[in-house]
Amino acid sequence: MSEFDAKTVTVLLRRMSEGDASASNELLPLIYAELHAMAERLMRDQGASHTLQPTALIHEAWLRMAGGESVDFADRGHFVALAARAMRSALVDHARRKASDKRGGARERVPLEQAAELFSERGSDVLALDEALQRLSAMDPELGRVVELRFFAGLSVEETASILGVSTPTIVRHWRVARMWLHRELGGTAD
């Protein structure tokens, strides 16, 4: 995104925060490529049998962010964090709908490190990951935000540090602690 686009996006995010409905129509074309890249990263790991497509995930997340109650977007980083949360929420809701269609079927807990492999092999257990992430976020909201940005938004350590306004070593530590905690919660060993 060019410097002009970044300034334009910031202005449009402020207008959206102030309730200007037309701002969202102007904003979407400017950020669509970034949202699509996030959605593709998430969907690439969902396996071929997954029925939700990246474009549908973007639209669902966009409706959640722009269509509901007024949200105060502080800046681009805050917007990306909310987009990651909205996409996570859409994936979880989709998984819940599919699980309710199947009547039963125990979910298997998986280590976070194996999640990407299992996503492509048999589809993710997004619900188990979401439940564990909710518990982690209740215990330590900062760790939950790090997981959302690194895992769901696919951001680098540096990008995550910038968005959260902390140092890169802090994100590295938080990411390590969050992964170990989630690994244990998802059925891995305590190592």
N, C-alpha and C positions, 0 to 999 in steps of 0.2 A: 504494500500500500504506500503510495507516495505521500510526501509531507502534506500536500494540498488535500488529498483524500482523508488523511488522519484528522486534519483540522475540520473538514466537512463532517466526518463521522462524529466527532466530538460535539459539534454544534447540533447535529441531528439527534444525538442521544440526549442532549439537554432539552431540546424541544419535545422529544417523546416524554421525558420525565415531567415536563410541565403540562402534559396532556394534549399536545398537538398531534392529532390523529394523522395528519398528512405527512408528518416527519417519518413515520414508519414506512410509508410507501416510497419515500425518497431514499431511506437508509438501506432497505433490503438489497437493491441492486449493487450497492457499494460493498457490502459485506458478504454477499452470497457465496463468493468463491471461498472465503475463509470458513464459513459455516459448512459448505459442501465438503471441504477437506476434512473437517472434524467428523462429519457424518460418515464419510467414506472410511476413515480410520476405524471408527466404531463398527461399521457394518462389515468391513473386510474380515473381521474376527468372528462374525456371527454364523458363518457357514452358508453353503449354497441353499439349504432348505429354509432359511429365514425368510419370512414373507414381507417384512418391512424393508423398504428400499431407502437409500440415502436421501433422496428427494423428499420422500414422505416423512422421514425423520426430521429433516430441516423444517418442513412446513408445520409439523406437530410442535416442535420446539418453538418456532416463531410465534405460533398462535398462543402458546403458553406465556411467552415473554411480552408480546405486543398486544394481545387481545384481552388480557384480563385486567387486574387492578393496576393502577399506576405504579411504576417502579422508578426509583431514582437511580439512574445509571451515572455513577461517578465519573467513569472514563471507559476507554476501550477495554482495559484489563478487567474491569468489573463486568462489563458486558460479556466478555469471553467466558468468565467464570459462571455467569448466569446462564449462558448458552449451554455450557457443559452440563450444568445441573438440569436444565430443561430437557436436554437430549437423554441424560441418564433417566430422568423421570419418565420420558416417553418410552424408552426401552423397557423399563420396569413394568409400566402399565401394559405394554404389548405382551410381555412375558406372562403377566398375571392373567390376561385374557386367554392366552394360549393354554396356560396351565389349568384354568377353570374349565376349558373345553375338554380336557383330557380326563377329568374325574379321577382324582387320586394321583398315583405316580409319585413315589417318594423322591425328593430331590437329593442328589448326592453332593456332599460338601467337597470342594476342591481347593488346593493351595493356590494362592494368588499367582505364584510364579508359573503355574501350569494353565492359568486361565486362557491365555492367548491360544495355546495349542488346542485346548479343549473346545474353545469357541469355534475354531475352524473344523475340528473333527466331528462334533456332535451338537454344536450350539452351546451358548453359555448358560450357566445357571445365574442369570442376572438377578433373580430374586434373592438367592443366598448371599450374593455379593452385596446387594443393596441393603439387606437386613444387617449384615456385618458392618457395612459402612455407616449405617444409621447409628449403631451402637458405638462405633468409634467416634463419630461426630458428636454424640452426646457426651462422651467422655472427654474428648479433646477436639473442639471445632476446627482448630488450625490443621490438625492431622487429616481430618475429613476433607478440608478444602484442598490440601496438597494432593490427596488421592484423586479427587474429582478433576483437578487440573492436569495431573500427570497421566492418569489412566483414561479418564473419559474424554478430556479435551485433547490429549496427546501432546501436551506442551512439554518443552525441554525443561531441565532444571533451572536454567537461566531465565526462561520466560516465566516460569512459575514464581521464581524469586522476585522478578520485576513486578508481576501482578500483585503479589501479596506484600510487597514492600519490605522484604527481608533479604538477608544475605544468601548467596548460593550455598555455602556450607550448612546454613540452617535448613534449607530445603533438602539437602542431601541427608542430613540427620533425620529430619521428619519423615522423609520418604522411606528410609531404612526402618525406622520404628514402626511406621504404618504398615509396611509390607510384612514385617515380622508378626505384628499383632493380627493382621488379616489372615496371614498364613495359618496361624494357630486357630483362629476362629473358624476358618473354612475347612478345618479337619486335618491340617498338617501337624507336624510335630512341634514341640515347644522350642526347638533349637533356634 
